[in-house]
Amino acid sequence: MNEVKKPRKPLIYYYTIVLIAIILFNFLAMPLISGARVKEVDYGTFITMTQNKEVGKVEIQAQENQIVFTDKDEKQVYKTGMVDDPDLTQRLYDSGAKFSGEIIEQMSPLLNIFLTWILPILIFVGIGQFMYKKLMEKAGGPNSMAFGLGKSNAKVYVKSSEGIKFSDVAGEDEAKESLAEIVDYLHDPSKYKEVGASMPKGILLVGPPGTGKTMLAKAVAGEANVSFFSMSGSEFVEMFVGMGAAKVRDLFKQAKEKAPCIVFIDEIDAIGKKREGNIGGNDEREQTLNQLLTEMDGFEENSGVIILAATNRPESLDPALTRPGRFDRRVPVELPDLKGREEILRVHAKKVKASQNIDFGKIARMASGASGAELANIVNEAALRAVRNGRKTVTQEDLEESIEVVIAGYQKKNAILTDKEKMIVSYHEIGHALVAAKQSHSAPVQKITIVPRTSGALGYTMQVDEGNHYLMSKEEIENKIATYTGGRAAEEIIFGSVTTGASNDIEQATKLARAMITRYGMSDDFGMVALETVNNQYLGGDASLVCSAETQTLIDKQVVELIKKEYEKAKKILTENRSKLDKLAQFLYEKETITGEEFMEILEA
């Protein structure tokens, strides 16, 4: 869809241009004008004119190292450079020249005042009047908010057959199905009016960052072929109290004039947060929210204006904003599943030159948990890698490597490990892979590498599930914790010591063990009691405990016991398969990167 609104230049831009023009005029034009009457001559001519008594007035400018003088009638001004002339003073006296110390006027006083003072002021006032007229036209007249502060700066997209459609948005079938009804209503509102049905005034798109909420909103406008107003919630917040509310009024005024249309407010939580219990508050955000609520109640149903809003913090929105009659329909835009990831990869792969034999299903499995934006970034990284390697098409290898780049960063070319460190990392990673392979309900090993990455990882083991995985049993979580501890267990068994390389493993294992006890009810002592709440579900899911200090102590004790138990299990697995551990670690040490197939061949041999 084509944005038709021209970018508005700030006021300081015009004042800067005027200031530069005046400075250039005084420094470039004025010297040329003032120098029009001055004629430069050599010192010999000056001596000849003094001898012939043709000099009228003389001014010796020692600082500039020059002599300025006039003819007898003082109509023409001359200047010449100074030379060492002991007889200069006597010669001037003999010629009858006047040198009383007065500065020779090179321009008439009236012309000098006009050019240096009156003309620049006239230019400045004229440009100021022009700017004021233009600003008043944009603001809607002299009674409007000064300088357009009360105007909404929403991006306006007109009807366009080349805009984003639902076919351009992959992996969000449920969200598209929910929004298809809105498109149908905008196409043919009469059949809804006949039944007495009315469309929701506001639709809230919620989900993690990068899942395509803004793109879905544009796709609704593209499918319905109506105007689309787009504005971020933060753009309503102004320095002056009341300006945000004025922008809301202006936005809805424009929308009603161009109905049927769609108004999209991105990151609505910037203005729609829950109001505090302060009495008599005069907060700018609160005034903006109150105006938004008033405007949503102020236009009739079936008016042809649909309001879409997006947020990844729905729990922080004010209840008055989400009540029936306002944003009463919530459309989740979740992370795509396996099929959705494959479709998204195919959509973005159309934008690059890709090989015909790419297995997008495998890439989608490897990119488990990735959002639409991350998948687009993976495809772009693959294209960049193809160019760096001198190829004109993107291959399967490029896509697989780009996933590793997104997950762990680029390979560190100049990171050189000592032989001992390299061997420790080899045993560490094989420890993870071997524990995972010897347990049931574990994802197959896809790749093992000990090549350092820019994220700080000295190596990693990639496991890829074969399909979608929505639930995890208690046994699966315990096995996963054991897998996390496998690297540290291998170090202790082989080297009799431990290193700092397991820091991330410890963090992940502790997080899983605590969630089992506090959130999933998998503790025999606490049972199905929620001891922890999750905040910001779509922004990392930070958790906070909701229990007494004594209970927290018991939780910590159980977490330690659980991880210890799984650590001992990992050590037992590795001890029982010591020969395979040594063989695989030596193989990884030599090759640095091995595939899951190579790993399983040696393990099952």
C-alpha positions as CSV (number, residue, x, y, z in Angstrom):
1,M,0.0,0.0,0.0
2,N,1.3,3.4,-0.9
3,E,1.8,6.0,1.8
4,V,0.5,9.4,0.4
5,K,1.3,11.7,3.3
6,K,4.5,13.8,2.7
7,P,7.0,13.9,5.6
8,R,6.6,17.2,7.5
9,K,9.8,19.1,8.0
10,P,10.4,20.5,11.5
11,L,10.2,24.3,12.1
12,I,13.9,24.5,13.0
13,Y,14.6,23.4,9.4
14,Y,13.2,26.6,7.9
15,Y,14.8,28.9,10.5
16,T,18.2,27.3,9.8
17,I,17.8,27.9,6.1
18,V,16.9,31.6,6.7
19,L,19.9,32.1,9.0
20,I,22.3,30.5,6.6
21,A,21.0,32.7,3.8
22,I,21.5,35.9,5.8
23,I,25.0,34.8,6.8
24,L,26.0,34.0,3.2
25,F,24.5,37.4,2.1
26,N,26.6,39.4,4.6
27,F,29.8,37.4,4.0
28,L,29.6,36.9,0.3
29,A,27.3,39.5,-1.3
30,M,28.2,42.5,0.9
31,P,32.0,42.4,0.2
32,L,31.2,42.3,-3.5
33,I,28.8,45.2,-3.3
34,S,31.1,47.3,-1.0
35,G,34.1,46.5,-3.2
36,A,32.5,47.7,-6.4
37,R,34.0,51.3,-6.0
38,V,37.4,50.2,-4.8
39,K,40.2,50.0,-7.5
40,E,43.4,48.2,-6.6
41,V,46.6,49.8,-8.0
42,D,50.3,49.2,-7.5
43,Y,52.5,51.3,-5.3
44,G,54.2,53.0,-8.3
45,T,50.8,54.4,-9.4
46,F,50.3,55.7,-5.8
47,I,53.7,57.5,-5.9
48,T,52.9,59.0,-9.3
49,M,49.5,60.3,-8.1
50,T,51.1,61.9,-5.0
51,Q,53.7,63.6,-7.1
52,N,51.0,65.0,-9.5
53,K,49.0,66.1,-6.5
54,E,46.0,63.9,-7.6
55,V,45.4,62.4,-4.1
56,G,42.5,63.7,-2.1
57,K,42.2,61.7,1.2
58,V,44.5,59.0,2.5
59,E,44.0,56.3,5.2
60,I,46.9,54.1,6.3
61,Q,45.5,50.8,7.5
62,A,48.6,49.3,9.3
63,Q,46.8,46.2,10.5
64,E,45.7,45.2,6.9
65,N,49.1,46.4,5.6
66,Q,47.5,48.6,3.0
67,I,46.9,52.2,2.0
68,V,43.4,53.4,1.0
69,F,43.2,56.7,-0.8
70,T,40.9,58.7,-3.1
71,D,41.3,60.9,-6.1
72,K,41.2,64.7,-5.8
73,D,37.4,64.8,-6.1
74,E,37.0,61.9,-3.7
75,K,34.8,60.0,-6.2
76,Q,37.1,57.0,-6.8
77,V,38.6,54.9,-4.1
78,Y,42.0,53.2,-4.6
79,K,44.0,50.8,-2.4
80,T,47.6,49.6,-2.6
81,G,49.9,47.5,-0.5
82,M,52.3,49.1,1.9
83,V,56.0,49.0,1.4
84,D,59.0,50.2,3.4
85,D,58.9,53.9,2.4
86,P,60.6,56.4,4.9
87,D,59.6,59.4,2.8
88,L,55.9,58.5,2.7
89,T,54.7,61.0,5.3
90,Q,56.6,63.9,3.7
91,R,55.4,63.0,0.2
92,L,51.8,63.0,1.4
93,Y,52.3,66.5,3.0
94,D,53.8,67.8,-0.2
95,S,50.9,66.5,-2.3
96,G,48.4,68.2,-0.1
97,A,46.5,65.0,0.7
98,K,44.3,64.9,3.8
99,F,44.9,62.1,6.3
100,S,43.1,63.1,9.4
101,G,42.5,59.5,10.5
102,E,38.8,59.3,9.3
103,I,37.9,56.0,7.6
104,I,37.2,56.4,3.9
105,E,33.5,55.4,3.2
106,Q,33.6,52.8,0.4
107,M,29.8,52.9,0.2
108,S,27.1,55.5,0.9
109,P,25.9,55.3,4.5
110,L,22.3,54.9,3.5
111,L,23.0,52.1,1.1
112,N,25.2,50.4,3.8
113,I,22.4,50.6,6.4
114,F,19.8,49.3,3.9
115,L,21.9,46.3,2.8
116,T,23.2,45.2,6.2
117,W,20.1,45.8,8.4
118,I,16.8,46.7,6.6
119,L,17.1,44.2,3.7
120,P,17.8,41.1,5.9
121,I,15.0,42.0,8.3
122,L,12.6,42.3,5.4
123,I,13.7,38.9,4.0
124,F,13.3,37.3,7.5
125,V,9.8,38.8,8.0
126,G,8.7,37.8,4.6
127,I,9.8,34.2,5.0
128,G,8.2,34.2,8.5
129,Q,4.9,35.3,7.1
130,F,5.0,32.7,4.4
131,M,5.8,29.9,6.9
132,Y,3.0,31.1,9.2
133,K,0.5,31.0,6.4
134,K,1.6,27.5,5.4
135,L,1.4,26.2,9.0
136,M,-2.0,27.7,9.4
137,E,-3.2,25.9,6.3
138,K,-1.9,22.6,7.6
139,A,-3.4,23.2,11.0
140,G,-6.8,24.0,9.6
141,G,-7.0,27.7,10.2
142,P,-5.8,30.3,12.7
143,N,-8.0,28.8,15.5
144,S,-6.2,25.5,15.3
145,M,-3.3,24.3,17.6
146,A,-0.2,26.3,17.0
147,F,2.4,24.7,14.7
148,G,0.2,21.6,14.2
149,L,0.9,20.2,17.7
150,G,-2.7,19.1,17.9
151,K,-2.6,17.3,14.5
152,S,-2.2,13.6,14.3
153,N,0.8,12.5,12.3
154,A,-0.7,9.2,11.3
155,K,0.6,7.5,8.2
156,V,-2.2,7.3,5.7
157,Y,-2.3,4.5,3.1
158,V,-4.8,4.9,0.3
159,K,-6.6,2.1,-1.5
160,S,-4.2,0.0,-3.5
161,S,-4.5,-3.2,-5.5
162,E,-0.8,-3.7,-4.9
163,G,-1.0,-3.7,-1.1
164,I,-0.4,-6.5,1.4
165,K,-2.9,-9.3,1.2
166,F,-3.6,-12.3,3.4
167,S,-1.6,-14.4,0.9
168,D,1.5,-12.3,1.9
169,V,1.0,-13.3,5.6
170,A,1.8,-16.9,6.3
171,G,1.7,-19.0,9.4
172,E,-1.2,-17.2,11.1
173,D,-4.3,-19.0,9.8
174,E,-6.4,-18.6,12.9
175,A,-5.7,-14.9,13.1
176,K,-6.5,-14.5,9.4
177,E,-9.8,-16.4,9.9
178,S,-10.8,-14.1,12.7
179,L,-10.0,-11.0,10.7
180,A,-11.7,-12.3,7.5
181,E,-15.1,-11.4,9.0
182,I,-13.9,-7.7,9.2
183,V,-13.0,-7.8,5.5
184,D,-16.4,-9.2,4.6
185,Y,-18.1,-6.5,6.6
186,L,-16.2,-3.7,5.0
187,H,-17.0,-5.2,1.6
188,D,-20.7,-5.7,2.2
189,P,-22.0,-4.1,5.5
190,S,-25.7,-4.3,4.3
191,K,-26.1,-8.0,5.1
192,Y,-25.0,-7.4,8.7
193,K,-27.3,-4.4,9.1
194,E,-30.3,-6.5,7.8
195,V,-29.8,-9.0,10.6
196,G,-29.0,-6.3,13.2
197,A,-25.5,-7.5,13.8
198,S,-22.8,-5.0,14.4
199,M,-19.1,-5.3,14.0
200,P,-16.8,-4.8,17.1
201,K,-15.5,-1.2,17.3
202,G,-12.1,-2.3,18.3
203,I,-10.0,-5.5,17.7
204,L,-6.9,-6.1,19.7
205,L,-4.0,-8.1,18.2
206,V,-1.9,-9.6,20.9
207,G,1.3,-11.7,20.6
208,P,5.1,-11.8,20.9
209,P,7.2,-9.3,19.0
210,G,7.9,-10.1,15.4
211,T,4.8,-12.3,14.8
212,G,3.3,-10.0,12.2
213,K,0.6,-8.0,14.0
214,T,1.2,-4.8,12.0
215,M,1.4,-6.8,8.7
216,L,-1.9,-8.5,9.5
217,A,-3.5,-5.1,10.1
218,K,-2.3,-3.9,6.7
219,A,-3.4,-7.1,5.1
220,V,-7.0,-6.5,6.4
221,A,-6.9,-3.1,4.7
222,G,-5.4,-4.5,1.5
223,E,-8.1,-7.3,1.3
224,A,-10.9,-4.8,2.0
225,N,-9.4,-2.2,-0.4
226,V,-10.0,0.7,2.1
227,S,-7.9,3.5,3.5
228,F,-5.6,2.6,6.3
229,F,-4.4,4.9,9.1
230,S,-1.4,3.8,11.0
231,M,0.0,5.4,14.1
232,S,2.1,4.3,17.1
233,G,0.9,4.7,20.6
234,S,4.0,6.6,21.6
235,E,3.3,9.3,18.9
236,F,0.3,10.5,20.9
237,V,2.5,11.4,23.8
238,E,3.6,15.0,23.6
239,M,5.6,17.4,25.7
240,F,2.6,19.6,26.4
241,V,-0.4,18.2,28.3
242,G,-3.5,17.9,26.2
243,M,-1.7,17.6,22.8
244,G,-2.1,13.8,22.8
245,A,-5.8,14.1,23.3
246,A,-6.0,16.6,20.5
247,K,-4.2,14.2,18.2
248,V,-6.7,11.5,19.1
249,R,-9.6,13.8,18.1
250,D,-7.9,14.8,14.9
251,L,-7.2,11.1,14.0
252,F,-10.8,10.1,14.4
253,K,-12.0,13.1,12.6
254,Q,-9.9,12.1,9.5
255,A,-11.1,8.5,9.8
256,K,-14.8,9.5,9.8
257,E,-14.2,11.6,6.7
258,K,-12.6,8.7,4.8
259,A,-14.9,5.9,6.1
260,P,-15.0,3.0,5.4
261,C,-11.4,2.7,6.7
262,I,-9.2,1.1,9.2
263,V,-7.4,2.9,12.0
264,F,-4.4,1.0,13.4
265,I,-2.7,1.9,16.7
266,D,0.5,0.1,17.2
267,E,1.9,-0.5,20.7
268,I,-1.3,0.8,22.3
269,D,0.0,0.0,25.8
270,A,2.1,3.2,25.5
271,I,-1.2,5.2,26.1
272,G,-3.5,2.5,27.3
273,K,-1.9,1.4,30.6
274,K,-4.0,0.9,33.7
275,R,-4.7,4.1,35.4
276,E,-3.5,4.6,38.9
277,G,-5.7,5.4,41.9
278,N,-4.5,9.0,42.1
279,I,-7.3,11.5,42.5
280,G,-7.2,14.6,40.3
281,G,-4.4,13.3,38.2
282,N,-3.4,15.4,35.2
283,D,-1.1,12.9,33.4
284,E,-0.7,13.4,29.7
285,R,-1.1,9.6,29.0
286,E,-4.3,9.5,31.1
287,Q,-5.8,12.4,29.2
288,T,-5.0,10.7,25.9
289,L,-6.5,7.4,27.1
290,N,-9.7,9.2,28.3
291,Q,-10.0,10.9,24.9
292,L,-9.5,7.6,23.1
293,L,-12.3,6.0,25.2
294,T,-14.6,9.0,24.5
295,E,-14.0,8.8,20.8
296,M,-14.7,5.1,20.6
297,D,-18.0,5.7,22.3
298,G,-18.7,8.7,20.2
299,F,-19.1,7.1,16.8
300,E,-22.0,4.9,15.9
301,E,-21.7,1.2,15.2
302,N,-21.6,0.2,11.5
303,S,-20.1,3.6,10.7
304,G,-17.4,1.9,8.6
305,V,-14.5,2.7,10.9
306,I,-12.7,-0.3,12.3
307,I,-10.1,0.2,15.0
308,L,-7.2,-2.3,15.2
309,A,-4.6,-2.1,17.9
310,A,-1.5,-4.2,18.6
311,T,0.3,-4.9,21.8
312,N,2.6,-7.5,23.4
313,R,1.5,-6.5,26.9
314,P,-2.3,-7.1,27.1
315,E,-2.2,-7.6,30.8
316,S,-1.1,-4.0,31.3
317,L,-4.1,-2.4,29.5
318,D,-6.8,-0.5,31.3
319,P,-10.0,-2.5,31.9
320,A,-12.0,0.4,30.4
321,L,-10.2,-0.1,27.2
322,T,-10.9,-3.8,26.9
323,R,-14.5,-3.9,28.0
324,P,-17.3,-4.8,25.6
325,G,-18.1,-2.0,23.2
326,R,-14.5,-1.0,22.9
327,F,-11.6,-3.4,22.3
328,D,-13.8,-6.4,23.0
329,R,-12.4,-8.8,20.4
330,R,-8.9,-10.2,21.1
331,V,-7.1,-11.9,18.2
332,P,-4.0,-13.9,19.4
333,V,-1.1,-13.7,17.0
334,E,1.1,-16.5,18.4
335,L,4.5,-17.9,17.3
336,P,4.0,-20.1,14.2
337,D,3.9,-23.9,14.5
338,L,5.9,-26.2,12.3
339,K,3.6,-25.9,9.3
340,G,3.4,-22.1,9.8
341,R,7.2,-21.8,9.9
342,E,7.5,-23.7,6.7
343,E,5.0,-21.5,5.0
344,I,6.7,-18.3,6.2
345,L,10.1,-19.6,5.0
346,R,8.6,-20.2,1.6
347,V,7.1,-16.8,1.4
348,H,10.4,-15.1,2.2
349,A,12.4,-17.5,0.0
350,K,10.4,-16.0,-3.0
351,K,12.3,-12.8,-2.4
352,V,15.7,-14.4,-2.9
353,K,17.2,-16.7,-5.6
354,A,16.9,-20.1,-3.8
355,S,17.9,-23.5,-5.0
356,Q,15.1,-25.9,-6.1
357,N,16.1,-28.7,-3.7
358,I,15.8,-26.9,-0.4
359,D,14.0,-28.9,2.3
360,F,12.0,-26.1,4.0
361,G,10.5,-28.7,6.4
362,K,13.9,-29.5,7.9
363,I,14.7,-25.8,8.2
364,A,11.4,-25.2,9.9
365,R,12.1,-28.0,12.4
366,M,15.6,-26.5,13.1
367,A,14.1,-23.0,13.7
368,S,11.7,-24.2,16.4
369,G,10.3,-21.2,18.4
370,A,11.2,-18.6,15.8
371,S,8.9,-15.7,15.0
372,G,8.0,-14.5,11.5
373,A,10.5,-11.7,11.8
374,E,13.3,-14.1,12.9
375,L,12.5,-16.4,10.0
376,A,12.7,-13.5,7.6
377,N,16.1,-12.7,9.1
378,I,17.2,-16.3,8.7
379,V,16.4,-16.2,5.0
380,N,18.2,-12.8,4.6
381,E,21.3,-14.1,6.5
382,A,21.3,-17.1,4.1
383,A,21.3,-14.8,1.1
384,L,24.1,-12.7,2.5
385,R,26.2,-15.9,3.2
386,A,25.6,-17.0,-0.5
387,V,27.0,-13.7,-1.7
388,R,30.0,-13.8,0.6
389,N,30.8,-17.3,-0.8
390,G,30.5,-16.1,-4.4
391,R,27.3,-17.9,-5.2
392,K,24.2,-16.6,-6.9
393,T,21.7,-18.9,-5.3
394,V,20.8,-19.7,-1.7
395,T,21.4,-23.4,-0.7
396,Q,20.2,-25.7,2.0
397,E,23.6,-25.3,3.7
398,D,23.2,-21.5,3.7
399,L,19.8,-21.7,5.5
400,E,21.1,-24.2,8.1
401,E,24.1,-22.0,8.8
402,S,22.0,-18.9,9.1
403,I,19.9,-20.5,11.8
404,E,23.1,-21.1,13.8
405,V,24.0,-17.5,13.2
406,V,20.7,-16.3,14.6
407,I,20.9,-18.7,17.6
408,A,24.6,-18.5,18.5
409,G,26.1,-15.8,16.4
410,Y,28.9,-15.9,13.7
411,Q,31.9,-18.1,13.9
412,K,34.9,-16.5,15.6
413,K,37.6,-16.9,13.0
414,N,40.4,-15.7,15.2
415,A,39.4,-17.5,18.5
416,I,42.1,-20.1,19.0
417,L,41.6,-22.6,21.8
418,T,44.5,-24.5,23.3
419,D,44.6,-28.3,22.8
420,K,43.5,-28.9,26.3
421,E,40.6,-26.4,26.1
422,K,39.5,-27.9,22.8
423,M,39.5,-31.4,24.3
424,I,37.5,-30.2,27.3
425,V,34.9,-28.6,25.0
426,S,34.7,-31.8,22.9
427,Y,34.0,-34.0,25.9
428,H,31.5,-31.3,27.2
429,E,29.4,-31.3,24.0
430,I,29.6,-35.1,23.5
431,G,28.4,-35.4,27.2
432,H,25.3,-33.4,26.3
433,A,24.7,-35.5,23.1
434,L,25.3,-38.9,24.7
435,V,23.0,-38.3,27.7
436,A,20.3,-37.1,25.3
437,A,20.7,-40.1,23.0
438,K,20.7,-42.6,25.8
439,Q,17.4,-41.3,27.2
440,S,13.9,-41.8,25.8
441,H,11.7,-38.8,25.0
442,S,14.6,-36.7,23.9
443,A,14.9,-34.8,20.6
444,P,17.4,-36.3,18.1
445,V,20.8,-34.7,17.9
446,Q,21.1,-32.7,14.7
447,K,24.6,-31.2,14.9
448,I,27.5,-30.9,17.3
449,T,30.3,-28.3,17.0
450,I,33.2,-27.0,19.0
451,V,33.7,-23.9,16.8
452,P,33.5,-20.8,19.0
453,R,30.7,-18.3,18.3
454,T,30.3,-14.6,18.8
455,S,27.6,-15.1,21.4
456,G,30.4,-16.5,23.7
457,A,29.6,-20.1,23.2
458,L,32.7,-22.3,22.7
459,G,30.5,-25.0,21.2
460,Y,26.9,-26.3,21.2
461,T,24.8,-29.4,20.6
462,M,21.7,-28.8,18.4
463,Q,18.7,-31.1,19.0
464,V,15.7,-30.9,16.6
465,D,12.3,-32.4,17.3
466,E,10.6,-34.3,14.4
467,G,7.3,-32.5,14.8
468,N,5.2,-30.1,16.9
469,H,5.6,-30.5,20.6
470,Y,2.9,-28.8,22.7
471,L,3.1,-30.7,26.0
472,M,6.0,-32.0,28.0
473,S,5.7,-34.8,30.6
474,K,7.5,-34.8,33.9
475,E,9.8,-37.5,32.6
476,E,10.7,-35.4,29.5
477,I,11.5,-32.4,31.6
478,E,13.7,-34.5,33.9
479,N,15.5,-35.9,30.9
480,K,16.1,-32.4,29.6
481,I,17.6,-31.4,32.9
482,A,19.8,-34.4,32.8
483,T,20.9,-33.5,29.3
484,Y,21.8,-30.0,30.4
485,T,24.0,-31.5,33.2
486,G,25.7,-33.9,30.8
487,G,28.4,-31.5,29.8
488,R,29.6,-30.8,33.3
489,A,29.3,-34.5,34.2
490,A,31.6,-35.4,31.3
491,E,34.2,-32.9,32.5
492,E,34.2,-34.3,36.0
493,I,34.4,-37.9,34.8
494,I,37.3,-37.4,32.3
495,F,39.3,-34.6,33.9
496,G,38.4,-34.9,37.6
497,S,37.7,-31.1,37.6
498,V,35.1,-28.7,36.3
499,T,35.2,-25.4,34.2
500,T,33.2,-22.3,33.7
501,G,31.8,-23.7,30.4
502,A,28.6,-25.0,32.0
503,S,27.2,-21.6,33.1
504,N,24.4,-21.4,30.6
505,D,23.6,-25.1,31.2
506,I,23.2,-24.5,34.9
507,E,21.0,-21.5,34.2
508,Q,18.7,-23.5,31.9
509,A,18.5,-26.5,34.2
510,T,17.7,-24.4,37.2
511,K,15.0,-22.5,35.4
512,L,13.3,-25.8,34.3
513,A,13.6,-27.4,37.7
514,R,12.1,-24.4,39.4
515,A,9.2,-24.2,36.9
516,M,8.4,-27.9,37.6
517,I,7.9,-27.2,41.2
518,T,6.3,-23.7,41.2
519,R,4.3,-23.6,38.0
520,Y,3.7,-27.1,36.7
521,G,2.7,-28.7,40.0
522,M,5.2,-31.6,39.6
523,S,6.3,-31.6,43.2
524,D,5.1,-34.3,45.6
525,D,5.2,-31.9,48.6
526,F,3.4,-28.9,47.1
527,G,1.2,-30.7,44.5
528,M,-1.1,-28.5,42.4
529,V,-0.4,-25.2,44.1
530,A,0.7,-22.2,42.1
531,L,3.7,-20.7,43.8
532,E,4.8,-18.5,40.9
533,T,3.1,-16.1,38.5
534,V,4.2,-15.2,35.0
535,N,4.4,-11.5,34.0
536,N,4.7,-10.2,30.5
537,Q,3.7,-13.5,28.8
538,Y,4.8,-12.3,25.4
539,L,8.0,-10.5,26.5
540,G,10.1,-13.3,28.0
541,G,7.7,-14.5,30.7
542,D,9.4,-13.2,33.8
543,A,8.2,-15.0,36.8
544,S,7.7,-13.9,40.4
545,L,7.2,-16.1,43.5
546,V,3.9,-15.7,45.4
547,C,4.6,-17.6,48.6
548,S,6.1,-17.1,52.0
549,A,9.8,-17.0,52.8
550,E,9.6,-20.4,54.4
551,T,8.1,-21.9,51.3
552,Q,10.7,-20.3,49.1
553,T,13.4,-22.0,51.2
554,L,11.7,-25.4,50.6
555,I,11.4,-24.6,46.9
556,D,15.2,-23.9,46.7
557,K,15.9,-27.1,48.6
558,Q,13.8,-29.2,46.2
559,V,15.4,-27.5,43.1
560,V,18.9,-28.4,44.4
561,E,17.8,-32.0,45.1
562,L,16.2,-32.4,41.7
563,I,19.2,-31.1,39.7
564,K,21.6,-33.2,41.9
565,K,19.5,-36.3,41.1
566,E,19.6,-35.7,37.3
567,Y,23.3,-34.9,37.5
568,E,24.0,-38.2,39.1
569,K,21.9,-39.9,36.4
570,A,23.9,-38.2,33.7
571,K,27.2,-39.3,35.3
572,K,25.9,-42.9,35.5
573,I,25.0,-42.8,31.7
574,L,28.4,-41.5,30.7
575,T,30.3,-43.9,33.0
576,E,28.4,-46.8,31.5
577,N,29.3,-45.6,28.0
578,R,32.8,-44.4,28.7
579,S,34.3,-46.0,25.6
580,K,31.8,-44.3,23.3
581,L,32.3,-41.1,25.1
582,D,36.1,-41.2,24.4
583,K,35.7,-42.3,20.8
584,L,33.1,-39.6,20.0
585,A,35.0,-36.9,21.8
586,Q,38.2,-37.7,19.9
587,F,36.2,-37.7,16.6
588,L,34.7,-34.3,17.4
589,Y,38.1,-33.0,18.4
590,E,39.6,-33.9,15.0
591,K,36.6,-32.7,12.8
592,E,35.4,-29.8,15.0
593,T,31.8,-30.2,13.6
594,I,29.9,-33.4,13.1
595,T,26.3,-34.2,12.0
596,G,23.7,-36.1,13.9
597,E,24.1,-39.0,11.4
598,E,27.8,-39.3,12.1
599,F,27.2,-39.2,15.8
600,M,24.7,-42.0,15.7
601,E,26.9,-44.2,13.4
602,I,29.7,-44.2,16.0
603,L,27.3,-44.6,18.9
604,E,25.5,-47.6,17.4
605,A,28.6,-49.2,16.0
